Amino acid sequence: MIGMKLTQEQMDAAILGGCLLGGGGGGSMEKGRTLAAEAMRLGGVDLVGIDSVNPETVLLTCSAVGAPAARNACVTPEAAGRVVTLFERFEDLTVGGLITNECGGSAICNGWVPAAMSGRPVVDAPCNGRAHPTGLMGSMGLHRDATYLSVQSVAGGNREKGTYLEAILRGRMEDVSALVRQCSVRAGGLVSVARNPVSAAYARKHAAPGGVMKAIAAGEAMIRARARGGEAVAGAAMDVLGGTVVTVGRIQRFDLVTADGFDHGRVDIEGGFSATFWNEFMTLDRSGKRLYTFPDLVMTLDAESGTPLTTADLRRDIRVIVVAAPAANLLLGEGMRCGELFGPIETIVGESILAHLSFDAAERS
C-alpha cells in the first residue's frame, strides 16, 4: 500500500476490526465513530504505508490514556486535535505524519482528527497491532534508552464540569507515563495524548507496520458475515487473524474495579472458562489450565450479533463468544518484546504471566 483516502466503509471496518484487536481494551466503537465523523467533516484521512514515507520523516504518536469504564471520562474531538497543536508549539520540529499507539474501537482512530485538520497523513505503523494497558508498552522500546527524554502533551476532561486540563510533560519515560496516567484520573478518567516523535525508519523497525490495514481486513470480513449470525462473524474474523473461536457461553461472574486510571477484574464463563483483564484481557484459562496469555489476543463478542464487546461492556448473564489468536499470528510492536514490562500484570490480575512467555535475551539488549 502506498497511500489512499479512507472511505466511510473503510473507516467503519477499521473501527470494527480495531475493536476486535483491542482485546478487551482500546476504547469504545462509539468514541471511534465520533472521531471518524469529525475527521470526515474536516476533509478525511489519508492513510499511507510506512514504506512510502521518507525514512527521516518525523512521526508523532497519538493515543488515549485512561480507564474505559470510568463514568466521567470525556475526550472530545477538539481535545484529540489539540494535543498535536500543543506538542508542536512546545517542540521545535516539523511533524510529517501521525501514528496511533494501538488498535481498538477508538484507538484505531487516534490521530485521524489532527491529521484531517492539518492535511498530514496517518501512517500505517501503529506502535502495536493490538491494544495494551500501559504507555510503556506502546513506546516502541524507547524506555530502554536511559538518556531518552519523553515529551508528551495531554488534553481531556469536561469543561462544563470543571475537569478539563491540558499539560506538556518532559522527562524519563517511566515518570512522564505515570504523570499522564494521573492526568487522566484528574480529568475524569480519560485524556488524549501526543507523544514521543521518532523517525519513520525507527517506526518501520520497532512499530507494527500494516496494523491499520489488518484491522480493516478483519472488519470487512466481519461485516460480510453479519447476515449469518454471531458465530459466523467471529469465525470470519479469526480466519483473518489466524485465531480460533474458543467457546460460546453465558457470563457467570463479572468483577470490575476502576482504580488509578485502569480497569481490572475477572470474568467467568460457563464451561469452566475464566479470564482476567487489565483494560485488555490478560489471561484465559479453562478449569485452571492456561490457554492464552497476553500478548495473545483474547476477545469477547455478542453471541447473537457478533459485535465486539470490550471489558467495559461486559455484564453478568449475557451470552458471549470468546475468540483468541496467538501472539505469533499478530502484528506486534517492540513493547510486546520487552519482558520487563510484563511483571506488573501479575500484581494487578493475580495470575502468572512471565512463566507462560519467553523473551529473547538478544531482543532485550
C-alpha positions in Angstrom: 0.0 0.0 0.0 1.4 3.4 -1.0 -1.5 5.7 0.1 -5.2 6.2 -0.1 -8.1 8.3 1.2 -10.1 6.2 3.6 -13.7 5.8 2.6 -16.6 5.7 5.1 -16.8 2.0 4.6 -13.1 1.5 5.4 -13.4 3.7 8.5 -16.3 1.6 9.7 -14.3 -1.6 9.0 -11.3 -0.2 10.8 -13.3 0.6 13.9 -14.9 -2.9 14.0 -11.7 -4.7 13.3 -9.8 -2.4 15.6 -12.2 -3.1 18.4 -11.6 -6.8 17.9 -7.9 -6.3 18.0 -8.3 -4.2 21.1 -8.6 -7.5 23.0 -11.0 -6.0 25.5 -9.5 -2.6 25.6 -8.6 0.1 23.1 -11.7 2.2 23.7 -15.2 2.0 22.5 -16.5 1.9 19.0 -18.9 4.8 19.9 -15.9 7.1 20.6 -14.2 5.8 17.4 -17.2 6.7 15.3 -17.3 10.2 16.8 -13.6 10.7 15.9 -14.2 9.3 12.4 -17.2 11.5 11.8 -15.2 14.6 12.8 -12.2 13.6 10.6 -14.6 13.1 7.7 -16.1 16.5 8.3 -12.7 18.1 8.3 -11.8 16.6 4.9 -11.0 12.9 5.5 -8.0 10.8 6.3 -5.1 9.9 4.1 -3.6 6.5 5.1 -0.1 5.8 3.8 2.2 2.8 4.1 5.4 3.2 6.0 7.5 2.1 3.0 6.3 5.1 1.1 7.5 7.6 3.8 10.9 9.1 3.7 12.9 7.3 6.5 13.9 10.7 8.1 10.3 11.9 8.3 9.2 12.7 11.9 6.2 10.7 13.1 4.2 11.5 16.2 2.2 9.0 18.2 -1.4 9.8 19.1 -3.1 7.9 21.9 -5.8 8.0 24.6 -4.9 7.1 28.2 -7.4 6.1 30.9 -9.9 3.6 32.2 -12.6 2.7 29.7 -15.3 2.2 32.3 -14.7 5.5 34.1 -18.1 7.2 34.5 -16.8 10.7 33.9 -14.5 10.0 31.0 -14.6 12.7 28.4 -12.4 13.3 25.4 -13.8 15.4 22.6 -12.6 15.5 19.0 -11.3 19.0 19.8 -9.1 17.7 22.6 -7.8 14.9 20.2 -6.7 17.6 17.8 -5.5 20.0 20.5 -2.7 17.7 21.7 -0.8 17.9 18.4 -1.1 21.7 18.3 0.3 21.8 21.9 3.1 19.5 21.1 4.3 21.4 18.1 4.2 24.7 20.0 6.4 23.2 22.7 8.8 21.3 20.4 10.6 23.0 17.6 10.1 20.3 14.9 8.1 19.5 11.9 5.8 16.5 12.2 5.4 14.8 8.8 2.9 12.1 9.8 0.8 10.7 12.7 0.6 7.1 14.0 -1.7 5.5 16.6 -0.4 3.9 19.7 -2.5 0.7 19.3 -5.6 -0.9 17.8 -9.0 -0.6 19.5 -12.5 0.6 18.8 -11.5 4.2 19.3 -7.7 3.8 19.4 -7.5 2.8 15.7 -8.8 6.4 15.1 -6.1 8.1 17.2 -4.5 10.7 15.0 -7.3 10.9 12.5 -8.7 14.3 13.7 -5.4 16.2 13.9 -4.4 14.6 10.6 -7.5 15.8 8.9 -7.2 19.2 10.5 -3.6 19.7 9.2 -3.6 17.7 6.0 -0.9 15.4 7.3 -1.2 11.7 6.6 -1.8 8.9 9.1 1.0 6.4 8.6 0.1 2.7 8.9 2.6 1.8 11.6 0.8 1.6 14.9 3.1 1.3 18.0 1.3 -2.0 18.5 -1.0 -4.1 16.3 -3.3 -4.9 19.3 -4.2 -2.9 22.4 -2.1 -2.9 25.6 -2.6 -1.5 29.1 0.4 0.8 29.7 2.0 3.6 27.9 5.4 2.0 28.1 4.1 -1.0 26.1 3.2 1.4 23.3 6.5 3.3 23.3 8.4 1.1 20.8 11.2 0.3 23.2 12.2 3.9 23.8 12.1 3.3 27.5 15.3 1.2 27.3 17.4 4.2 26.4 18.3 5.7 29.8 19.2 9.1 28.1 15.9 9.4 26.3 13.6 12.2 27.4 9.9 11.6 26.7 7.8 14.6 25.7 4.0 14.2 25.9 1.1 16.6 25.5 -2.2 15.9 27.2 -5.8 17.3 26.9 -9.1 16.0 28.1 -11.9 16.3 30.6 -15.3 18.0 30.7 -15.1 21.9 30.6 -18.7 22.2 31.9 -17.9 20.0 35.0 -14.5 21.8 35.5 -12.4 18.7 34.9 -10.8 19.8 31.6 -7.0 20.1 31.7 -4.0 20.5 29.4 -0.4 19.6 30.1 3.0 19.3 28.5 5.4 17.0 30.2 9.1 16.2 29.6 11.2 13.6 31.5 12.1 10.0 31.9 9.7 7.7 30.1 8.5 6.0 33.2 7.9 9.3 35.1 6.1 11.0 32.3 3.9 8.0 31.5 2.9 7.8 35.2 2.1 11.6 35.3 0.0 11.2 32.1 -1.9 8.4 33.8 -2.6 10.7 36.8 -3.8 13.4 34.4 -6.4 11.0 33.1 -7.6 10.4 36.7 -7.8 14.2 37.4 -9.7 14.7 34.1 -12.4 12.2 34.9 -10.8 9.0 33.6 -9.5 9.7 30.0 -7.2 12.0 28.2 -5.9 12.4 24.6 -2.1 12.3 24.3 0.5 13.1 21.6 4.0 11.8 22.4 7.5 10.6 21.5 8.4 11.7 18.0 10.5 9.2 16.1 11.8 8.8 12.6 9.9 6.7 10.1 13.0 4.5 9.9 12.6 3.8 13.7 8.9 3.1 13.4 9.5 0.8 10.5 11.7 -1.3 12.7 10.1 -1.0 16.1 6.3 -0.4 15.5 3.7 -2.7 13.8 3.6 -1.7 10.2 0.4 -2.8 8.5 -1.7 -2.9 11.7 -4.4 -0.5 10.4 -4.9 -2.4 7.2 -5.1 -5.6 9.2 -7.9 -4.1 11.3 -9.7 -3.0 8.1 -9.4 -6.5 6.7 -10.8 -8.1 9.8 -13.6 -5.6 10.0 -14.5 -6.1 6.3 -14.7 -9.9 6.9 -16.9 -9.4 9.9 -19.3 -7.1 8.0 -19.6 -9.6 5.2 -20.5 -12.4 7.6 -23.1 -10.4 9.7 -26.1 -11.9 7.9 -25.1 -15.4 9.1 -25.0 -14.6 12.8 -22.6 -14.0 15.6 -20.6 -17.2 15.3 -20.1 -16.7 11.6 -18.8 -13.1 12.3 -16.4 -14.5 14.9 -15.2 -17.2 12.6 -14.6 -14.8 9.7 -12.5 -12.5 12.0 -10.4 -15.4 13.2 -9.8 -16.6 9.6 -8.1 -13.2 9.0 -6.2 -13.1 12.3 -5.2 -16.8 12.4 -7.2 -17.5 15.6 -10.0 -19.7 16.8 -13.5 -19.5 18.3 -12.9 -20.8 21.8 -16.4 -21.1 23.2 -19.9 -19.6 23.4 -21.4 -19.2 26.8 -23.1 -17.1 29.5 -21.1 -14.9 31.8 -21.5 -16.4 35.3 -19.3 -13.9 37.2 -18.0 -10.4 36.3 -15.9 -8.4 38.7 -14.6 -5.0 37.7 -12.6 -2.4 39.6 -11.6 1.0 38.3 -8.6 2.4 40.1 -5.5 4.5 39.3 -6.7 5.2 35.7 -7.2 1.5 34.8 -9.9 -1.1 34.8 -9.1 -4.6 36.1 -11.1 -7.7 37.0 -12.2 -11.2 36.2 -14.8 -12.9 34.0 -16.1 -16.5 34.5 -17.9 -18.0 31.6 -19.9 -21.3 31.7 -17.9 -24.3 30.6 -15.2 -23.7 33.1 -13.6 -20.7 31.3 -12.1 -17.9 33.3 -10.4 -14.7 32.1 -8.6 -11.8 33.8 -8.2 -8.3 32.4 -6.3 -5.1 33.0 -8.2 -2.9 30.5 -7.3 -5.7 28.0 -7.7 -9.5 28.6 -4.5 -10.8 30.1 -5.3 -14.5 30.6 -7.8 -17.1 29.6 -7.9 -20.4 31.5 -10.2 -23.5 31.4 -10.6 -25.5 34.6 -7.4 -24.0 35.9 -5.3 -24.7 32.8 -3.8 -21.7 30.9 -5.0 -21.4 27.3 -3.8 -17.9 26.3 -1.6 -15.3 27.9 -1.2 -11.6 26.9 0.1 -10.6 24.3 -2.0 -13.4 22.8 -5.3 -11.8 21.7 -8.4 -12.8 23.7 -11.7 -11.1 22.9 -15.5 -11.3 23.6 -18.3 -10.8 21.1 -22.0 -10.6 21.5 -23.3 -14.2 20.9 -26.2 -13.1 18.7 -24.8 -10.3 16.5 -21.0 -10.9 16.7 -20.5 -7.3 17.8 -17.1 -7.0 19.7 -17.6 -6.3 23.5 -14.8 -4.6 25.4 -14.3 -5.5 29.1 -16.1 -2.3 29.9 -19.1 -3.6 28.0 -19.4 -6.9 29.9 -22.1 -7.8 32.4 -23.2 -10.9 34.2 -25.7 -13.2 32.5 -25.0 -12.0 28.9 -24.0 -14.7 26.3 -20.7 -14.1 24.6 -18.5 -15.7 22.0 -14.8 -16.0 23.2 -12.2 -15.8 20.4 -8.4 -16.0 20.7 -5.4 -15.6 18.4 -1.8 -16.4 19.4 0.7 -13.6 19.6 2.8 -15.2 16.9 0.0 -14.5 14.4 -0.4 -10.8 15.3 1.4 -7.7 14.2 3.2 -6.6 17.4 5.4 -3.7 18.2 8.6 -3.6 20.2 6.8 -3.2 23.5 5.5 -6.7 23.2 9.1 -8.0 23.2 10.1 -6.2 26.4 9.8 -8.8 29.1 10.4 -6.2 31.9 7.1 -4.6 31.1 5.1 -7.7 31.8 5.8 -8.2 35.5 3.3 -5.6 36.7 0.5 -7.5 35.1 0.9 -10.3 37.6 0.5 -7.9 40.5 -2.7 -6.4 39.0 -4.5 -9.6 37.9 -3.1 -12.1 40.4 -2.1 -14.6 37.8 1.2 -15.9 36.5 2.3 -14.2 33.2 6.0 -14.4 32.7 6.1 -18.2 33.3 4.0 -18.6 30.2 6.1 -16.3 28.0 9.6 -16.3 26.6 11.7 -13.3 25.6 14.9 -13.5 23.6 17.7 -12.0 25.6 19.1 -10.5 22.3 15.9 -8.6 21.9 16.3 -7.1 25.4 19.7 -5.7 24.7 
